């Protein structure tokens, strides 16, 4: 008789724990960064632009990490996923009207950590065209970072690097190009 009363209680408790424990606590938000490149700065037929993630107006990356920590009860995220990455040609660009006039080939967005100078590919796209936003294939895996680099990553101690082979006429255009990369990050407990 006692077993017939206890079994339903144990079953209910087990099912409620299963329902509660499915997804880890997480927080998601987009982070944008503006980058610039000039035709005259092209070196070895490669267009490169680099900027510290924490130097963007309002420091949206720090806001993301701070809000993630708040959402995770004050704890740092155990991992951060990059769920989406886009590249857009800025309206203020001079001398080009398409990403195809800037790049010809594989374009990558990288994270270059301070101190260690280790590079992590965030994402890539082959032969981007139009003005965007162009979605990149996401390559980033925060769990592959050594602990010291992951700490730097959470603290915003890294640069965003955009690089790709220059389109044939880009170096002679006298162009000044504005880009925006938008990262959709998710932080997990």
Secondary structure as UniProt FT lines:
FT   HELIX           2..20
FT   STRAND          26..38
FT   HELIX           39..41
FT   TURN            44..45
FT   STRAND          46..52
FT   HELIX           53..55
FT   TURN            57..58
FT   HELIX           60..71
FT   TURN            72..74
FT   STRAND          79..89
FT   TURN            91..92
FT   HELIX           99..101
FT   STRAND          103..113
FT   TURN            114..116
FT   STRAND          119..126
FT   STRAND          134..135
FT   STRAND          137..138
FT   HELIX           142..144
FT   HELIX           147..154
FT   TURN            155..156
FT   STRAND          158..166
FT   TURN            168..169
FT   HELIX           170..172
FT   TURN            173..174
FT   STRAND          176..188
//
